[in-house]
Amino acid sequence: MVDVDWLMSACPKLANIPQVMVIHGEGDGRQEYIQRKKPVNWILHKPRLPISFGTHHSKAIFLVYPQGVRVVVHTANLIHVDWNNKSQGLWMQDFPWKDDDKDPPKGCGFEGDLIDYLTVLKWPEFSANLPGRGNVKINAAFFKKFDYSDAKVRLIASVPGYHTGLNLKKWGHMKLRTILQECIFDREFCRSPLVYQFSSLGSLDEKWLAEFGTSLSSGITEDKTPLGPGDPLIIWPTVEDVKCSLEGYAAGNAIPSPLKNVEKPFLKKYWARWKADHSARGRAMPHIKTFTRYNNQKLAWFLLTSSNLSKAAWGALQKNNSQLMIRSYELGVLFLPSPIKTQGCIFSCTESDPSTMKAKQERKDEAEKRGKLVTMTWQGDRDSPEIISLPIPYELPPKPYSAEDVPWSWDRGYSKKDVYGQVWPR
């Protein structure tokens, strides 16, 4: 979703960028409006949606600098209310150009993830004149020119289609399953619980939820013991949460799940409260989407994504598990307890102090240590270089619904007035 007027007022420097490719999922009427309102330097592209009821739902920004590329993956639409009134998530990292005078670095998981995803988008190739690089063609292969070997995450993407063979494990929850199966986790995460947190609930059934849970429960310990299934909790705002939020009932417009999806009896045992007092986000309704496995304040892994809890976003296995059907485009970043270099991120596209860059470069060959993911409320030694604190907005462990709590659904009527004296629907 793109609001051209707001975006140009919020980011006036966009007008100075020679070319801006906007990949979107707007409907025909909205697309025509954006076409009329857009600056002349914008190129619009709507990726093909081969299966009905799919959407282009990914949210990402790729900024090419003379020094390298900045990759940003986030959860907010390009509209005012998403960036000002919601709880959202954003990850970014800068990557340098590959050095043509040296042997190119070996391909890494992040690069493969990225190029696979960008290739499917099939935007119209265009040329750009880059400082120091000359005239280059901007297509998916262009992004192979950057060195992603220091990437701190893996990309988990979904693209629409009926995926079989090698593609079965390339997208959606099967991609997540495949990566987790290759990871080694501490024993404390054996049978530890899972959290599903998102802002739109699809039409689910228990069979698919078990399929999805199998993917998220993958992984082994150092002695090859499987982590085993984890019991999930679904963090979802209650009617009271929405009524008392920063926007009142209006916040429910961005929590678009109907009663028929929300009130399925088997879901009752999964509901948990949106509690975010420690991050002061309690009244900012979640548009962020996250999935994680945790033990107290330690995390086995953490996924920030555009994917809600739906078959359309994550895919559903078909034909005796030989085919994965996905309807929508999605994109997320997966944090893992991978080996990390002690200096952390050493490169910035906007770094201007050569002495700082030199000092960082001298430490590049330091020994790697295994990262440990924790929440911001973890009480251990945060000065340890292997500790990675993630600003998860909600509380862990989640608090299950009480008997009085009612999950929000946007097609129900609410006569009790919100903080602005409004009822729902207005």
C-alpha positions in Angstrom: 0.0 0.0 0.0 1.5 3.3 -1.1 0.4 6.9 -0.3 2.3 9.0 -2.9 1.5 12.4 -1.3 2.5 11.3 2.2 5.6 9.5 1.1 6.9 12.5 -0.9 6.2 14.8 2.1 7.9 12.4 4.6 10.9 11.8 2.3 11.4 14.9 0.1 14.8 13.7 -1.0 13.0 11.0 -3.1 12.5 13.7 -5.7 16.3 14.0 -6.1 16.9 10.3 -6.8 17.3 9.7 -10.6 15.2 6.4 -10.7 12.8 4.9 -8.1 11.4 1.5 -8.9 8.1 1.0 -7.0 7.0 -2.7 -6.8 3.5 -2.8 -5.5 0.3 -4.8 -5.1 -2.3 -2.1 -5.6 -5.6 -2.8 -7.3 -6.4 -1.4 -10.8 -8.2 1.8 -9.5 -5.5 2.6 -7.0 -2.8 1.8 -9.5 -4.2 4.3 -11.9 -4.4 7.0 -9.2 -0.7 6.4 -8.3 0.2 6.5 -12.0 -1.3 10.0 -12.2 0.2 11.3 -9.0 3.7 9.7 -9.1 6.8 11.8 -9.7 8.4 11.4 -13.2 11.4 9.5 -11.7 9.2 6.6 -10.5 8.8 3.4 -12.4 5.8 1.3 -11.3 5.7 -2.5 -11.4 3.0 -4.9 -10.2 4.3 -8.5 -10.0 2.2 -11.3 -11.6 -0.3 -13.0 -9.3 -1.0 -16.4 -11.0 -3.3 -17.7 -8.3 -6.5 -16.0 -7.2 -6.8 -14.2 -3.9 -3.0 -13.6 -3.7 -1.4 -10.3 -3.0 2.0 -8.6 -3.3 2.5 -8.2 0.5 6.3 -7.9 0.8 7.7 -4.7 2.3 11.4 -3.9 1.5 13.6 -1.1 0.3 16.9 -1.4 -1.7 19.0 1.7 -1.8 22.0 1.8 -4.1 24.8 4.1 -3.0 28.3 4.8 -4.5 29.7 2.7 -1.6 27.3 -0.2 -1.7 23.7 -1.2 -1.2 21.4 -0.9 1.8 18.8 -3.6 2.3 15.8 -2.8 4.4 13.0 -5.3 5.3 10.1 -3.9 7.3 6.4 -4.5 8.2 4.9 -1.1 7.5 3.0 0.0 4.4 4.0 3.3 2.9 1.2 5.2 4.6 1.1 7.7 7.5 -0.9 5.7 10.0 1.4 2.7 9.7 4.6 4.6 10.5 3.0 6.8 13.2 0.4 4.9 15.1 1.3 1.2 14.9 3.8 -1.2 16.4 6.1 -2.1 13.5 9.5 -3.8 12.8 12.4 -2.9 10.6 15.8 -4.5 9.9 18.5 -3.1 7.7 22.1 -3.8 6.8 24.6 -2.3 4.4 26.7 -4.3 2.0 29.8 -3.2 -0.1 30.4 -3.7 -3.7 32.4 -6.8 -4.5 36.1 -6.0 -5.3 36.7 -6.7 -9.0 40.5 -6.8 -8.4 40.2 -9.7 -5.9 38.7 -13.2 -6.1 35.0 -12.7 -5.7 33.7 -14.0 -2.3 31.9 -17.3 -2.4 28.2 -17.1 -2.6 26.4 -17.2 0.7 22.9 -18.1 1.9 21.7 -14.5 2.0 22.8 -13.8 -1.6 21.1 -16.9 -2.9 17.9 -16.0 -0.9 17.9 -12.5 -2.3 18.6 -13.3 -5.9 16.1 -16.1 -6.0 13.4 -13.7 -4.7 14.2 -10.7 -6.9 14.4 -12.9 -10.0 10.7 -14.0 -9.5 9.5 -10.4 -9.4 10.5 -9.8 -13.1 10.4 -6.0 -13.0 11.1 -4.2 -16.3 14.9 -3.8 -16.6 16.1 -0.3 -16.8 19.5 1.5 -17.0 21.0 3.8 -14.4 24.2 5.9 -14.4 25.9 5.2 -11.1 28.8 7.4 -9.9 32.1 5.5 -10.5 30.3 2.6 -12.1 28.9 4.1 -15.3 25.8 2.9 -17.0 24.5 -0.3 -15.5 21.4 -2.4 -16.1 19.2 -2.8 -13.0 17.8 -6.3 -12.9 17.9 -9.1 -10.4 21.5 -10.1 -11.5 22.7 -6.6 -10.7 22.4 -7.4 -7.0 25.0 -10.1 -7.4 27.6 -7.2 -7.5 27.5 -6.8 -3.7 29.3 -8.7 -1.0 26.7 -10.3 1.4 29.2 -12.5 3.2 28.7 -10.5 6.5 24.9 -10.8 6.4 23.5 -11.2 9.9 20.3 -12.9 8.8 18.7 -15.2 6.2 15.8 -14.2 4.0 12.6 -16.2 4.2 10.4 -15.3 1.2 7.2 -16.5 -0.4 6.2 -16.3 -4.0 3.0 -17.5 -5.6 2.8 -20.8 -7.4 2.7 -24.5 -7.2 6.2 -25.4 -6.0 7.6 -28.9 -6.6 11.0 -30.6 -6.7 13.9 -28.3 -5.6 11.5 -25.4 -5.4 9.5 -27.1 -2.7 12.1 -26.1 -0.1 12.8 -22.7 -1.5 9.7 -20.7 -0.3 7.3 -20.2 2.6 7.3 -22.4 5.7 9.2 -25.1 3.9 12.1 -22.7 3.4 12.0 -21.9 7.1 11.8 -25.6 7.9 14.8 -26.4 5.7 17.0 -23.7 7.3 16.1 -24.6 10.8 16.8 -28.3 10.1 20.4 -27.3 9.3 20.9 -25.4 12.5 22.2 -26.5 15.9 20.5 -25.1 19.0 21.1 -25.2 22.7 19.4 -28.1 24.5 17.3 -25.7 26.5 15.2 -25.2 23.4 14.1 -28.8 23.3 10.3 -28.8 23.2 10.3 -25.1 24.1 7.2 -23.0 23.2 6.6 -21.0 20.0 5.0 -17.6 19.5 2.9 -16.6 16.4 2.3 -12.9 16.3 0.8 -11.1 13.3 -2.0 -8.7 12.3 -4.3 -10.8 10.0 -5.6 -14.3 10.6 -6.4 -16.5 7.6 -9.0 -19.3 7.4 -7.1 -22.1 9.3 -7.7 -25.7 10.1 -5.9 -27.9 12.7 -4.2 -30.0 9.9 -2.5 -27.0 8.4 -1.6 -25.6 11.8 0.2 -28.9 12.6 2.0 -28.7 9.3 3.1 -25.2 10.0 4.1 -26.1 13.6 6.3 -28.9 12.3 8.3 -26.4 10.2 8.8 -24.0 13.1 9.7 -26.9 15.5 12.6 -28.0 13.3 16.2 -28.0 14.4 18.6 -30.2 16.4 21.0 -30.0 19.3 24.8 -30.7 19.1 24.2 -34.4 19.8 21.7 -34.5 16.9 18.6 -34.7 19.2 15.6 -33.1 17.4 14.2 -30.1 19.3 10.8 -31.6 19.1 7.4 -30.0 18.8 6.8 -26.7 20.6 3.4 -25.6 21.9 2.4 -22.3 20.2 0.6 -19.3 21.5 -1.0 -16.8 19.2 -0.5 -13.1 20.3 -3.7 -11.3 19.1 -5.3 -8.1 20.4 -8.5 -8.3 22.3 -11.5 -6.1 21.7 -10.5 -4.2 24.9 -7.0 -3.7 23.5 -8.3 -2.2 20.3 -11.0 -0.1 22.1 -8.3 1.5 24.3 -5.6 1.8 21.7 -4.0 5.0 20.3 -6.6 5.0 17.5 -9.5 3.5 19.3 -11.6 1.1 17.2 -10.2 2.6 14.0 -7.0 0.6 14.7 -9.2 -2.5 13.9 -9.1 -1.6 10.2 -5.5 -2.9 10.2 -6.4 -6.1 12.1 -8.6 -7.4 9.3 -9.8 -10.8 10.4 -13.5 -11.8 10.2 -15.5 -13.5 12.9 -15.6 -16.8 11.0 -11.8 -17.0 11.1 -11.3 -15.8 14.7 -14.0 -17.8 16.5 -13.0 -21.3 15.4 -13.2 -23.4 18.6 -9.8 -25.1 18.2 -8.1 -21.7 18.3 -9.3 -20.9 21.9 -6.4 -22.7 23.5 -3.8 -20.6 21.6 -4.9 -17.0 22.3 -2.5 -14.8 24.2 -2.6 -11.1 25.1 -0.8 -8.2 23.3 1.2 -7.1 26.4 3.9 -4.5 25.6 4.3 -2.3 28.7 8.1 -2.7 28.9 8.4 -1.3 25.4 5.6 1.4 25.8 3.9 -0.2 22.8 0.8 -1.5 24.6 -1.6 1.0 23.0 0.1 1.0 19.6 -1.7 -1.9 17.9 0.6 -4.4 16.2 1.1 -4.4 12.5 4.4 -6.1 13.1 4.6 -9.8 12.3 7.0 -12.1 14.2 7.5 -15.8 14.9 9.9 -17.2 17.4 10.9 -20.1 19.7 11.9 -19.1 23.2 12.9 -20.2 26.6 12.2 -17.5 29.2 14.1 -14.5 27.7 16.4 -16.5 25.4 15.5 -17.1 21.8 16.4 -20.1 19.6 15.6 -18.0 16.5 13.5 -15.0 15.6 11.7 -14.1 12.4 10.5 -10.6 11.4 8.3 -10.8 8.3 5.4 -9.5 6.3 3.7 -12.9 6.6 0.5 -13.2 8.6 -0.8 -16.5 9.8 -2.4 -17.9 6.6 -2.0 -20.6 4.0 -1.8 -17.8 1.3 1.3 -16.3 2.9 3.1 -19.4 4.1 2.0 -22.1 1.7 0.1 -25.4 2.1 1.4 -28.8 1.2 -0.5 -30.7 -1.4 -0.3 -34.0 -3.3 1.1 -36.1 -0.5 3.5 -33.3 0.6 5.2 -33.2 -2.9 3.8 -29.7 -3.7 3.6 -26.4 -1.9 0.9 -24.0 -3.0 1.5 -20.3 -2.1 -0.8 -17.4 -3.2 1.2 -14.3 -2.1 4.5 -12.6 -2.2 6.1 -12.2 1.3 9.5 -11.3 2.7 11.1 -11.7 6.1 14.5 -11.9 7.9 15.5 -14.8 10.1 17.9 -14.2 13.0 19.8 -17.4 14.0 22.5 -18.2 16.6 25.1 -18.3 13.8 28.8 -17.6 14.3 29.4 -13.9 14.4 32.5 -11.8 14.1 33.2 -9.9 17.3 33.3 -6.5 15.6 29.7 -6.8 14.4 28.6 -4.8 11.3 31.7 -3.2 9.9 30.4 -1.5 6.8 28.1 1.5 6.3 27.1 3.0 3.0 27.1 6.4 4.7 30.3 6.1 6.8 32.4 9.2 6.1 35.3 8.8 8.6 38.2 6.8 6.9 39.9 6.3 10.3 36.9 4.5 11.7 36.6 2.3 8.6 40.3 1.4 8.8 40.1 0.5 12.5 37.2 -1.7 11.8 38.9 -3.3 8.9 41.9 -4.2 11.0 39.7 -6.3 13.3 38.0 -8.2 10.5 40.0 -11.4 11.0 39.1 -11.8 14.6 37.8 -15.1 15.8 34.2 -15.9 15.3 31.9 -16.6 18.2 28.5 -18.1 18.3 25.7 -15.6 18.7 23.0 -15.9 21.5 19.7 -14.2 20.9 17.9 -12.6 23.8 15.1 -10.1 24.5 15.7 -6.6 25.8 14.5 -7.7 29.2 17.1 -10.5 29.5 19.1 -10.0 32.7 22.5 -11.4 31.7 25.8 -9.8 30.7 25.0 -7.6 27.7 28.6 -6.6 27.2 29.4 -10.1 26.0 30.1 -9.8 22.2 28.1 -12.9 21.3 24.9 -11.5 22.9 22.4 -10.1 20.3 19.5 -8.2 22.0 16.4 -8.1 19.9 13.8 -5.3 20.7 10.8 -7.6 20.8 7.9 -5.3 21.7 5.7 -7.9 23.4 6.3 -9.7 26.7 7.6 -13.2 27.0 6.2 -15.6 28.1 2.9 -14.4 26.6 -0.1 -14.2 28.9 -3.0 -16.4 27.8 -6.4 -14.9 27.5 -8.6 -14.8 30.6 -12.2 -16.0 30.4 -13.4 -12.4 29.9 -11.0 -11.7 26.9 -12.6 -11.6 23.5 -10.3 -11.7 20.3 -10.8 -8.8 18.0 -12.7 -9.4 14.8 -13.4 -6.5 12.5 -16.9 -7.5 11.2 -18.5 -7.7 14.7 -20.4 -4.7 16.2 -19.2 -3.1 19.4 -21.5 -0.7 21.2 -19.2 0.1 24.1 -17.5 3.4 23.2 -13.8 3.6 22.6 -11.3 6.3 23.9 -12.7 8.7 21.3 -16.4 8.1 22.1 -16.9 6.1 19.0 -18.7 2.7 18.5 -17.9 0.1 15.9 -18.7 0.2 13.0 -18.9 4.0 13.0 
